[in-house]
Amino acid sequence: MKDVQYRQEAPDGGWGWFVVLSSFLCHLCIVGVAKSFGVFFPYFLETFGEDARSTSWVSSIQGATCLFGFPLFFSSPAVFAGALTNVFGCRAVVMAGSLIAASGLVSSFFVTSLAAMYVTTGFITGVGFSLMYTPCLTMVGRYFKNRRALANGLGVTGTGPGTFILPPFFQYIIDHYGWRGSLLITAGVALQGLVFGALLRPIYLKEDVERHDVNASQDKRMCLTRLFDFSLFKTPIFVIFTFSNLFLFFANFIPYVHLVAHARHVGIDAQSAAFLISIIGIGDGLSRIAYGWLSDLGLFIRLRGYIICLLGFSLSLVCLPVAKSYPAMVVCCLCFGVFAGCYTTQTAVFLAEFCGVKRLASALGLLFGLGGFPTLFGPPIAGYLYDVTGNYNVSFYVAGSAAFCSVLLMTSVEVHLTRTAHVRGDHKRCPMTLNISDDLDASGTEKGADETPGLTEDMRDCKAPFLVHETTV
């Protein structure tokens, strides 16, 4: 057994850039395939002769299965080390996930019933995607420290190009090889994970040795606690933010499943309908970069900017049924992608502020794990509404209304935080230079006032960028 050399800290470069490339390509393939699967939806409807509600379960099971696996990987390093990657390593897990996802897609070539598609394309492929996705993010974090934000940002930008490239590509191969043959080619795309996984060269850090010194029984308790950190639900602002995101999970996945079918229903040709998903990908990819940069400049109040993005996201969904011409649908899809990209970039930022950096991983795990439920039921509910009404108008109205519920919840947070500042006498500074952690005790409770919503000890003595920017009046 060869000796292992442990590094004092992450190298912040070197082979790490190939790890970033691996993450980029994994996002391109995995998220791109998942968000482009709506191109297959009309063909599943035609082949199996089932209603839209039943057919929608194929994509929703795939997306939900991927999300349900996130708590195992977004939890703390100690929990992650106790999972599959501790035994086999990130490289092996990604490569295994690639084989599992591909096997699910290949098996779908032979199925003759929609129920079998739930298992093959839905569950098996979803499990494979979950195994491929999160280890890439973990490895980027291990290779980078000072440049971690940049590295993570570059790694996840593969989502936009994937959503742009794959929908018209899928439509092209469906036109030439049929949907069954296209699933075989899609399996080939998933198998590229063997290459991406091979780029994830293991790195051994000194902190890994220190982690192994923890008492075994104590480690087990820590694993369970950090994996299921239910104490987060004692933080009111985390609860509100979680419910807000559950509405967004419900609304967000519906267009990716039903948009192509809706466009074809109103008379758009198949290739143009598939390109609408690409338009969403363009807006999503560009806005992730632009909004994150603008947000860091402090030109606007981050929480209010977030609420405006949610409102735009909601309105773009509501306007989709109204847009009857193709140019109008392109505008709606572009707006949908832009606003979706803007709000998704801020999820981890707000969780870090609301829950503290130490509990960020657990908060992300719980949020995405719970997000699997609305992702699972959203598209089938939209499909059921289509079956009842004969069109997708009500489906998109419901999706937009769900997103608007998120607007209301986050607006209540902003109003409460601003009102609390006025009660403390900070109204002259609010909301331009408000320090909401003033007058908080260690438990996050305001002195002489009611409990503030979810302000933790980690947020003391620091500006709150979700409510302020640094420009003084």
ROLUMRO-936077 format. One record per residue (C-alpha): residue number from 0; x, y, z. Coordinates in Angstrom, 1 decimal, decimal comma, padded with zeros to 4 digits. Example, Ala and Ser with C-alpha at 12.3 -4.5 7.8 and 13.67 -1.06 7.14 Angstrom:
BEGIN
+-----+--------+--------+--------+
|  nr |     xx |     yy |     zz |
+-----+--------+--------+--------+
|   0 |  012,3 | -004,5 |  007,8 |
|   1 |  013,7 | -001,1 |  007,1 |
+-----+--------+--------+--------+
END
This chain:
BEGIN
+-----+--------+--------+--------+
|  nr |     xx |     yy |     zz |
+-----+--------+--------+--------+
|   0 |  000,0 |  000,0 |  000,0 |
|   1 |  001,6 |  003,3 | -001,1 |
|   2 |  002,2 |  006,1 |  001,3 |
|   3 | -000,3 |  009,0 |  001,1 |
|   4 |  001,0 |  012,5 |  001,2 |
|   5 | -001,3 |  014,9 |  003,1 |
|   6 | -001,4 |  018,6 |  002,1 |
|   7 | -001,6 |  021,3 |  004,7 |
|   8 | -004,3 |  023,1 |  002,7 |
|   9 | -006,0 |  023,1 | -000,7 |
|  10 | -003,7 |  024,0 | -003,6 |
|  11 | -006,1 |  026,6 | -005,0 |
|  12 | -005,2 |  025,7 | -008,6 |
|  13 | -003,1 |  023,1 | -010,4 |
|  14 | -005,1 |  020,0 | -011,1 |
|  15 | -008,0 |  021,7 | -009,4 |
|  16 | -008,8 |  023,4 | -012,7 |
|  17 | -009,4 |  020,0 | -014,3 |
|  18 | -011,7 |  019,3 | -011,4 |
|  19 | -013,6 |  022,5 | -012,2 |
|  20 | -013,8 |  021,4 | -015,9 |
|  21 | -015,2 |  018,1 | -014,7 |
|  22 | -017,8 |  019,9 | -012,7 |
|  23 | -018,7 |  022,2 | -015,6 |
|  24 | -019,1 |  019,2 | -018,0 |
|  25 | -021,1 |  017,2 | -015,4 |
|  26 | -023,5 |  020,2 | -015,0 |
|  27 | -023,8 |  020,5 | -018,8 |
|  28 | -024,7 |  016,8 | -019,2 |
|  29 | -026,7 |  016,0 | -016,0 |
|  30 | -028,7 |  019,2 | -015,6 |
|  31 | -028,9 |  019,7 | -019,3 |
|  32 | -030,4 |  016,3 | -019,8 |
|  33 | -032,8 |  016,6 | -016,9 |
|  34 | -034,1 |  020,1 | -018,0 |
|  35 | -034,3 |  019,0 | -021,7 |
|  36 | -036,3 |  015,8 | -021,1 |
|  37 | -039,6 |  017,7 | -021,9 |
|  38 | -038,7 |  017,2 | -025,6 |
|  39 | -039,5 |  013,5 | -025,1 |
|  40 | -042,8 |  014,2 | -023,4 |
|  41 | -045,1 |  014,4 | -026,5 |
|  42 | -043,6 |  011,2 | -027,8 |
|  43 | -044,2 |  009,4 | -024,5 |
|  44 | -047,8 |  010,6 | -024,6 |
|  45 | -048,3 |  009,3 | -028,1 |
|  46 | -046,5 |  005,9 | -027,6 |
|  47 | -048,0 |  004,8 | -024,3 |
|  48 | -051,5 |  006,4 | -024,8 |
|  49 | -051,7 |  007,6 | -021,2 |
|  50 | -052,9 |  011,0 | -020,0 |
|  51 | -050,6 |  013,9 | -019,3 |
|  52 | -050,7 |  013,5 | -015,6 |
|  53 | -049,5 |  009,9 | -015,7 |
|  54 | -046,8 |  010,6 | -018,3 |
|  55 | -045,4 |  013,5 | -016,3 |
|  56 | -044,3 |  011,2 | -013,5 |
|  57 | -041,4 |  010,0 | -015,7 |
|  58 | -039,6 |  013,3 | -015,5 |
|  59 | -040,8 |  014,3 | -012,0 |
|  60 | -039,5 |  011,0 | -010,5 |
|  61 | -036,1 |  011,5 | -012,2 |
|  62 | -035,8 |  015,1 | -010,8 |
|  63 | -037,1 |  014,2 | -007,4 |
|  64 | -034,9 |  011,2 | -007,0 |
|  65 | -031,9 |  013,4 | -007,7 |
|  66 | -032,9 |  015,9 | -005,1 |
|  67 | -033,7 |  013,3 | -002,5 |
|  68 | -030,1 |  012,2 | -002,6 |
|  69 | -028,7 |  015,7 | -001,9 |
|  70 | -029,0 |  015,6 |  002,0 |
|  71 | -026,4 |  012,8 |  002,0 |
|  72 | -023,9 |  014,9 |  000,1 |
|  73 | -024,7 |  018,5 |  001,2 |
|  74 | -024,2 |  017,6 |  004,8 |
|  75 | -021,0 |  018,2 |  006,7 |
|  76 | -017,7 |  016,6 |  005,6 |
|  77 | -017,9 |  014,1 |  008,5 |
|  78 | -021,2 |  012,8 |  007,1 |
|  79 | -020,0 |  012,8 |  003,6 |
|  80 | -016,9 |  010,9 |  004,6 |
|  81 | -019,2 |  008,2 |  006,1 |
|  82 | -021,1 |  007,9 |  002,9 |
|  83 | -020,1 |  006,1 | -000,3 |
|  84 | -017,3 |  008,5 | -001,1 |
|  85 | -015,4 |  007,6 |  002,0 |
|  86 | -015,2 |  004,0 |  000,9 |
|  87 | -014,8 |  004,4 | -002,8 |
|  88 | -013,8 |  008,0 | -003,4 |
|  89 | -015,5 |  010,7 | -005,5 |
|  90 | -014,0 |  009,5 | -008,7 |
|  91 | -015,5 |  006,0 | -008,3 |
|  92 | -018,9 |  007,3 | -007,2 |
|  93 | -019,2 |  009,6 | -010,2 |
|  94 | -018,2 |  006,8 | -012,6 |
|  95 | -020,6 |  004,4 | -011,0 |
|  96 | -023,4 |  007,0 | -011,2 |
|  97 | -022,6 |  007,4 | -014,9 |
|  98 | -023,0 |  003,7 | -015,5 |
|  99 | -026,3 |  003,6 | -013,4 |
| 100 | -027,8 |  006,5 | -015,3 |
| 101 | -026,8 |  005,1 | -018,6 |
| 102 | -028,2 |  001,7 | -017,7 |
| 103 | -031,5 |  003,3 | -016,8 |
| 104 | -031,7 |  005,0 | -020,2 |
| 105 | -030,6 |  001,9 | -022,1 |
| 106 | -033,3 | -000,1 | -020,3 |
| 107 | -035,9 |  002,4 | -021,4 |
| 108 | -035,2 |  001,4 | -025,0 |
| 109 | -036,9 | -002,0 | -024,3 |
| 110 | -039,8 | -001,0 | -022,1 |
| 111 | -043,4 | -001,4 | -023,3 |
| 112 | -045,3 |  000,3 | -020,5 |
| 113 | -045,2 |  003,7 | -018,8 |
| 114 | -044,9 |  002,0 | -015,4 |
| 115 | -041,6 |  000,5 | -016,5 |
| 116 | -040,5 |  004,0 | -017,6 |
| 117 | -041,0 |  005,2 | -014,1 |
| 118 | -038,4 |  002,7 | -012,9 |
| 119 | -035,9 |  003,0 | -015,7 |
| 120 | -035,9 |  006,6 | -017,0 |
| 121 | -037,3 |  007,9 | -013,7 |
| 122 | -035,8 |  006,2 | -010,7 |
| 123 | -032,7 |  004,5 | -012,0 |
| 124 | -031,5 |  007,4 | -014,1 |
| 125 | -032,3 |  009,8 | -011,2 |
| 126 | -030,1 |  007,8 | -008,8 |
| 127 | -027,3 |  007,8 | -011,3 |
| 128 | -027,5 |  011,6 | -011,8 |
| 129 | -027,6 |  012,2 | -008,0 |
| 130 | -024,4 |  010,1 | -007,6 |
| 131 | -022,7 |  012,0 | -010,4 |
| 132 | -023,7 |  015,5 | -009,4 |
| 133 | -022,7 |  016,2 | -005,9 |
| 134 | -019,2 |  014,6 | -005,7 |
| 135 | -018,1 |  017,1 | -008,4 |
| 136 | -019,1 |  020,0 | -006,1 |
| 137 | -017,4 |  018,4 | -003,2 |
| 138 | -014,1 |  017,9 | -005,1 |
| 139 | -014,1 |  021,5 | -006,2 |
| 140 | -014,3 |  022,5 | -002,6 |
| 141 | -011,4 |  020,3 | -001,6 |
| 142 | -009,1 |  021,7 | -004,3 |
| 143 | -009,9 |  025,3 | -003,7 |
| 144 | -009,9 |  027,6 | -000,6 |
| 145 | -009,2 |  031,2 | -001,4 |
| 146 | -010,6 |  030,9 | -005,0 |
| 147 | -013,4 |  028,6 | -004,0 |
| 148 | -016,2 |  031,0 | -005,0 |
| 149 | -014,7 |  031,5 | -008,4 |
| 150 | -014,1 |  027,8 | -008,9 |
| 151 | -017,6 |  026,9 | -007,8 |
| 152 | -019,1 |  029,6 | -010,0 |
| 153 | -017,2 |  028,3 | -013,1 |
| 154 | -018,2 |  024,7 | -012,3 |
| 155 | -021,9 |  025,3 | -012,1 |
| 156 | -022,1 |  027,5 | -015,2 |
| 157 | -022,3 |  024,3 | -017,3 |
| 158 | -026,1 |  024,3 | -016,6 |
| 159 | -026,7 |  027,1 | -019,1 |
| 160 | -024,9 |  025,7 | -022,1 |
| 161 | -026,4 |  022,3 | -021,4 |
| 162 | -029,9 |  023,6 | -021,4 |
| 163 | -029,1 |  025,6 | -024,5 |
| 164 | -027,5 |  022,8 | -026,5 |
| 165 | -029,4 |  019,6 | -025,7 |
| 166 | -033,1 |  020,4 | -026,4 |
| 167 | -032,6 |  021,0 | -030,2 |
| 168 | -030,1 |  018,2 | -030,2 |
| 169 | -032,6 |  015,8 | -028,7 |
| 170 | -035,3 |  017,0 | -031,2 |
| 171 | -032,9 |  016,4 | -034,1 |
| 172 | -032,0 |  012,8 | -033,0 |
| 173 | -035,7 |  012,0 | -032,3 |
| 174 | -036,5 |  013,1 | -035,8 |
| 175 | -033,9 |  010,8 | -037,3 |
| 176 | -033,8 |  007,9 | -034,9 |
| 177 | -037,1 |  007,9 | -033,0 |
| 178 | -037,4 |  008,5 | -029,2 |
| 179 | -036,1 |  005,0 | -028,3 |
| 180 | -033,0 |  005,4 | -030,4 |
| 181 | -032,5 |  008,9 | -028,9 |
| 182 | -032,5 |  007,4 | -025,4 |
| 183 | -029,6 |  005,2 | -026,4 |
| 184 | -027,7 |  008,3 | -027,6 |
| 185 | -028,7 |  010,1 | -024,4 |
| 186 | -027,2 |  007,1 | -022,5 |
| 187 | -024,0 |  007,8 | -024,4 |
| 188 | -024,1 |  011,4 | -023,1 |
| 189 | -024,5 |  010,0 | -019,6 |
| 190 | -021,6 |  007,7 | -020,1 |
| 191 | -019,3 |  010,7 | -020,6 |
| 192 | -019,4 |  010,8 | -016,8 |
| 193 | -016,7 |  008,1 | -016,9 |
| 194 | -014,4 |  010,7 | -018,4 |
| 195 | -015,5 |  013,5 | -016,1 |
| 196 | -015,1 |  011,2 | -013,1 |
| 197 | -011,6 |  010,2 | -014,1 |
| 198 | -010,6 |  013,8 | -013,8 |
| 199 | -011,5 |  013,8 | -010,1 |
| 200 | -008,0 |  012,9 | -008,9 |
| 201 | -008,1 |  012,3 | -005,1 |
| 202 | -006,5 |  014,9 | -002,8 |
| 203 | -005,6 |  014,2 |  000,8 |
| 204 | -005,7 |  017,1 |  003,2 |
| 205 | -004,3 |  017,3 |  006,8 |
| 206 | -007,8 |  018,0 |  008,0 |
| 207 | -008,8 |  014,4 |  006,9 |
| 208 | -006,3 |  013,0 |  009,4 |
| 209 | -007,7 |  015,2 |  012,2 |
| 210 | -011,2 |  014,1 |  011,3 |
| 211 | -010,3 |  010,4 |  011,8 |
| 212 | -009,1 |  011,1 |  015,3 |
| 213 | -012,7 |  011,7 |  016,4 |
| 214 | -014,2 |  009,1 |  018,7 |
| 215 | -016,2 |  006,6 |  016,7 |
| 216 | -019,4 |  006,8 |  018,8 |
| 217 | -019,2 |  010,5 |  018,9 |
| 218 | -018,7 |  010,6 |  015,2 |
| 219 | -021,9 |  008,6 |  014,7 |
| 220 | -023,9 |  011,0 |  016,8 |
| 221 | -022,3 |  014,0 |  014,9 |
| 222 | -023,2 |  012,3 |  011,6 |
| 223 | -026,9 |  011,9 |  012,5 |
| 224 | -027,0 |  015,4 |  013,9 |
| 225 | -025,4 |  017,1 |  011,0 |
| 226 | -027,2 |  015,1 |  008,4 |
| 227 | -030,6 |  015,8 |  009,9 |
| 228 | -030,1 |  019,1 |  011,7 |
| 229 | -033,7 |  019,6 |  012,6 |
| 230 | -032,7 |  022,4 |  015,0 |
| 231 | -032,7 |  024,6 |  011,9 |
| 232 | -036,5 |  024,5 |  012,1 |
| 233 | -036,3 |  026,4 |  015,3 |
| 234 | -035,1 |  029,3 |  013,2 |
| 235 | -038,2 |  031,1 |  011,9 |
| 236 | -036,5 |  032,8 |  009,0 |
| 237 | -035,2 |  029,4 |  007,8 |
| 238 | -038,6 |  027,9 |  007,9 |
| 239 | -040,1 |  030,8 |  005,9 |
| 240 | -037,2 |  030,7 |  003,4 |
| 241 | -037,7 |  026,9 |  003,1 |
| 242 | -041,4 |  027,2 |  002,4 |
| 243 | -040,7 |  029,9 | -000,1 |
| 244 | -038,3 |  027,7 | -002,0 |
| 245 | -040,8 |  024,7 | -001,9 |
| 246 | -043,2 |  026,9 | -003,9 |
| 247 | -040,3 |  027,7 | -006,3 |
| 248 | -039,4 |  024,0 | -006,7 |
| 249 | -043,0 |  023,3 | -007,6 |
| 250 | -043,2 |  026,0 | -010,2 |
| 251 | -039,7 |  025,8 | -011,7 |
| 252 | -039,8 |  022,2 | -013,0 |
| 253 | -043,2 |  022,5 | -014,7 |
| 254 | -042,1 |  024,4 | -017,8 |
| 255 | -039,2 |  022,0 | -018,4 |
| 256 | -041,6 |  019,1 | -018,6 |
| 257 | -044,7 |  020,7 | -020,3 |
| 258 | -043,4 |  023,8 | -022,2 |
| 259 | -042,6 |  021,8 | -025,4 |
| 260 | -046,0 |  020,1 | -025,3 |
| 261 | -047,7 |  023,4 | -024,7 |
| 262 | -045,9 |  025,1 | -027,7 |
| 263 | -046,8 |  022,2 | -030,0 |
| 264 | -050,4 |  022,4 | -028,7 |
| 265 | -050,7 |  026,0 | -029,9 |
| 266 | -049,2 |  025,2 | -033,3 |
| 267 | -045,5 |  025,6 | -032,9 |
| 268 | -043,4 |  023,1 | -034,9 |
| 269 | -041,4 |  020,5 | -032,9 |
| 270 | -037,9 |  022,0 | -033,5 |
| 271 | -038,9 |  025,6 | -032,6 |
| 272 | -040,8 |  024,3 | -029,5 |
| 273 | -037,6 |  022,5 | -028,4 |
| 274 | -035,6 |  025,6 | -028,9 |
| 275 | -037,8 |  027,4 | -026,3 |
| 276 | -036,0 |  025,3 | -023,6 |
| 277 | -032,7 |  026,5 | -025,1 |
| 278 | -033,9 |  030,1 | -024,7 |
| 279 | -034,5 |  029,5 | -021,0 |
| 280 | -030,9 |  028,1 | -020,8 |
| 281 | -029,5 |  031,3 | -022,4 |
| 282 | -031,2 |  033,5 | -019,9 |
| 283 | -030,4 |  031,2 | -017,0 |
| 284 | -026,7 |  031,0 | -017,8 |
| 285 | -026,1 |  034,7 | -018,4 |
| 286 | -028,1 |  035,9 | -015,4 |
| 287 | -026,3 |  033,6 | -013,0 |
| 288 | -023,0 |  035,4 | -013,8 |
| 289 | -024,4 |  038,9 | -014,2 |
| 290 | -026,6 |  038,9 | -011,1 |
| 291 | -024,0 |  037,5 | -008,8 |
| 292 | -021,5 |  040,1 | -010,0 |
| 293 | -024,0 |  043,0 | -009,6 |
| 294 | -025,1 |  041,7 | -006,2 |
| 295 | -021,5 |  041,6 | -004,9 |
| 296 | -021,0 |  045,3 | -006,0 |
| 297 | -023,6 |  046,3 | -003,4 |
| 298 | -025,6 |  048,5 | -005,9 |
| 299 | -028,9 |  047,4 | -004,5 |
| 300 | -030,5 |  045,8 | -001,4 |
| 301 | -030,0 |  042,1 | -001,9 |
| 302 | -033,2 |  040,9 | -000,4 |
| 303 | -035,3 |  043,4 | -002,3 |
| 304 | -033,5 |  042,5 | -005,5 |
| 305 | -034,3 |  038,8 | -004,7 |
| 306 | -038,0 |  039,6 | -004,2 |
| 307 | -038,1 |  041,5 | -007,5 |
| 308 | -036,6 |  038,5 | -009,3 |
| 309 | -039,2 |  036,2 | -007,7 |
| 310 | -041,9 |  038,5 | -008,9 |
| 311 | -040,5 |  038,5 | -012,4 |
| 312 | -040,2 |  034,7 | -012,3 |
| 313 | -043,9 |  034,5 | -011,3 |
| 314 | -045,1 |  036,9 | -014,0 |
| 315 | -043,2 |  035,1 | -016,7 |
| 316 | -045,0 |  031,9 | -015,9 |
| 317 | -048,4 |  033,6 | -015,9 |
| 318 | -047,7 |  035,3 | -019,2 |
| 319 | -046,8 |  032,0 | -021,0 |
| 320 | -050,4 |  031,0 | -021,8 |
| 321 | -051,1 |  034,6 | -022,9 |
| 322 | -048,2 |  034,5 | -025,4 |
| 323 | -049,7 |  032,9 | -028,5 |
| 324 | -047,1 |  033,9 | -031,1 |
| 325 | -043,6 |  032,4 | -031,2 |
| 326 | -041,7 |  035,7 | -030,6 |
| 327 | -043,9 |  036,4 | -027,5 |
| 328 | -043,2 |  032,9 | -026,2 |
| 329 | -039,4 |  033,5 | -026,7 |
| 330 | -039,6 |  036,7 | -024,6 |
| 331 | -041,5 |  034,9 | -021,8 |
| 332 | -039,0 |  032,0 | -021,8 |
| 333 | -036,0 |  034,4 | -021,8 |
| 334 | -037,5 |  036,3 | -018,8 |
| 335 | -038,2 |  032,9 | -017,1 |
| 336 | -034,6 |  031,9 | -017,5 |
| 337 | -033,2 |  035,2 | -016,4 |
| 338 | -035,2 |  035,5 | -013,3 |
| 339 | -034,7 |  031,8 | -012,4 |
| 340 | -031,0 |  032,2 | -012,8 |
| 341 | -031,0 |  035,3 | -010,6 |
| 342 | -032,8 |  033,8 | -007,6 |
| 343 | -031,0 |  030,4 | -007,7 |
| 344 | -027,6 |  032,1 | -007,4 |
| 345 | -028,7 |  033,6 | -004,1 |
| 346 | -030,0 |  030,5 | -002,3 |
| 347 | -026,7 |  029,6 | -000,6 |
| 348 | -026,0 |  033,3 |  000,1 |
| 349 | -029,2 |  033,7 |  002,1 |
| 350 | -028,9 |  030,4 |  003,9 |
| 351 | -025,5 |  031,4 |  005,1 |
| 352 | -026,9 |  034,7 |  006,4 |
| 353 | -030,0 |  033,2 |  007,9 |
| 354 | -028,5 |  030,0 |  009,5 |
| 355 | -024,8 |  030,8 |  009,8 |
| 356 | -021,9 |  029,4 |  007,7 |
| 357 | -021,3 |  026,5 |  010,1 |
| 358 | -024,8 |  025,1 |  009,4 |
| 359 | -024,9 |  026,0 |  005,7 |
| 360 | -024,2 |  022,5 |  004,5 |
| 361 | -027,0 |  021,0 |  006,6 |
| 362 | -029,4 |  023,8 |  005,6 |
| 363 | -028,7 |  023,1 |  001,9 |
| 364 | -029,2 |  019,4 |  002,4 |
| 365 | -032,6 |  019,9 |  004,1 |
| 366 | -033,7 |  022,5 |  001,6 |
| 367 | -032,9 |  020,4 | -001,5 |
| 368 | -034,1 |  017,2 |  000,1 |
| 369 | -037,5 |  018,7 |  000,9 |
| 370 | -037,5 |  020,2 | -002,6 |
| 371 | -037,8 |  016,8 | -004,0 |
| 372 | -041,5 |  016,6 | -002,9 |
| 373 | -042,8 |  019,6 | -004,9 |
| 374 | -040,5 |  018,6 | -007,8 |
| 375 | -042,2 |  015,1 | -007,7 |
| 376 | -045,8 |  016,4 | -007,6 |
| 377 | -045,5 |  019,6 | -009,6 |
| 378 | -045,5 |  018,2 | -013,2 |
| 379 | -048,1 |  015,6 | -012,6 |
| 380 | -050,5 |  018,2 | -011,1 |
| 381 | -049,9 |  020,4 | -014,2 |
| 382 | -050,5 |  017,4 | -016,4 |
| 383 | -053,8 |  016,6 | -014,5 |
| 384 | -054,9 |  020,2 | -015,1 |
| 385 | -054,2 |  019,8 | -018,8 |
| 386 | -056,2 |  016,5 | -018,9 |
| 387 | -059,2 |  018,3 | -017,3 |
| 388 | -059,1 |  021,6 | -019,3 |
| 389 | -057,7 |  020,5 | -022,6 |
| 390 | -054,9 |  023,1 | -022,5 |
| 391 | -051,9 |  024,2 | -020,4 |
| 392 | -053,2 |  027,6 | -019,5 |
| 393 | -054,4 |  026,7 | -016,0 |
| 394 | -051,2 |  024,7 | -015,4 |
| 395 | -049,0 |  027,7 | -016,0 |
| 396 | -051,3 |  030,0 | -014,0 |
| 397 | -051,1 |  027,6 | -011,0 |
| 398 | -047,3 |  027,5 | -011,4 |
| 399 | -047,1 |  031,3 | -011,5 |
| 400 | -049,4 |  031,5 | -008,5 |
| 401 | -047,2 |  029,2 | -006,5 |
| 402 | -044,2 |  031,3 | -007,3 |
| 403 | -046,1 |  034,4 | -006,2 |
| 404 | -046,7 |  032,7 | -002,8 |
| 405 | -042,9 |  032,7 | -002,5 |
| 406 | -042,9 |  036,5 | -003,3 |
| 407 | -045,4 |  037,1 | -000,4 |
| 408 | -043,4 |  035,0 |  002,1 |
| 409 | -040,1 |  036,7 |  001,3 |
| 410 | -041,8 |  040,1 |  001,3 |
| 411 | -043,0 |  039,4 |  004,9 |
| 412 | -039,4 |  038,7 |  005,9 |
| 413 | -038,2 |  042,0 |  004,4 |
| 414 | -041,0 |  044,0 |  006,0 |
| 415 | -040,4 |  042,4 |  009,4 |
| 416 | -036,6 |  043,0 |  009,3 |
| 417 | -037,2 |  046,6 |  008,3 |
| 418 | -039,9 |  047,2 |  011,0 |
| 419 | -037,6 |  045,6 |  013,6 |
| 420 | -034,9 |  048,1 |  012,6 |
| 421 | -037,3 |  051,0 |  013,1 |
| 422 | -038,3 |  049,7 |  016,5 |
| 423 | -034,6 |  049,7 |  017,5 |
| 424 | -034,3 |  053,3 |  016,3 |
| 425 | -032,2 |  052,5 |  013,2 |
| 426 | -034,8 |  054,0 |  010,9 |
| 427 | -032,4 |  056,8 |  009,8 |
| 428 | -030,0 |  054,2 |  008,5 |
| 429 | -032,5 |  051,6 |  007,3 |
| 430 | -032,2 |  050,1 |  004,9 |
| 431 | -029,1 |  051,6 |  003,5 |
| 432 | -026,5 |  050,9 |  006,2 |
| 433 | -028,6 |  048,9 |  008,7 |
| 434 | -026,6 |  046,5 |  010,9 |
| 435 | -029,4 |  044,2 |  012,0 |
| 436 | -027,2 |  042,3 |  014,5 |
| 437 | -027,0 |  045,3 |  016,8 |
| 438 | -028,6 |  044,7 |  020,2 |
| 439 | -028,8 |  041,0 |  019,7 |
| 440 | -027,8 |  038,6 |  022,5 |
| 441 | -026,0 |  035,3 |  021,9 |
| 442 | -029,3 |  033,5 |  021,1 |
| 443 | -030,2 |  035,9 |  018,4 |
| 444 | -032,9 |  037,6 |  020,4 |
| 445 | -033,2 |  041,4 |  020,3 |
| 446 | -032,8 |  043,1 |  023,6 |
| 447 | -036,0 |  044,6 |  024,8 |
| 448 | -038,0 |  043,4 |  021,8 |
| 449 | -039,5 |  040,3 |  020,3 |
| 450 | -037,4 |  037,5 |  018,9 |
| 451 | -036,0 |  038,4 |  015,5 |
| 452 | -036,7 |  035,9 |  012,7 |
| 453 | -033,8 |  033,6 |  012,6 |
| 454 | -030,8 |  035,8 |  013,3 |
| 455 | -028,1 |  033,5 |  014,7 |
| 456 | -024,9 |  034,0 |  016,7 |
| 457 | -022,9 |  033,6 |  013,5 |
| 458 | -024,4 |  036,9 |  012,2 |
| 459 | -023,4 |  039,1 |  015,1 |
| 460 | -021,2 |  042,1 |  014,5 |
| 461 | -021,5 |  041,9 |  010,8 |
| 462 | -023,4 |  043,7 |  008,1 |
| 463 | -026,4 |  041,8 |  006,6 |
| 464 | -026,0 |  042,0 |  002,8 |
| 465 | -029,5 |  040,5 |  002,3 |
| 466 | -031,0 |  043,7 |  003,7 |
| 467 | -028,3 |  046,3 |  003,1 |
| 468 | -025,7 |  047,6 |  000,7 |
| 469 | -022,6 |  049,4 |  001,7 |
| 470 | -023,5 |  052,8 |  000,2 |
| 471 | -024,1 |  055,4 |  002,9 |
| 472 | -026,7 |  058,1 |  002,7 |
+-----+--------+--------+--------+
END
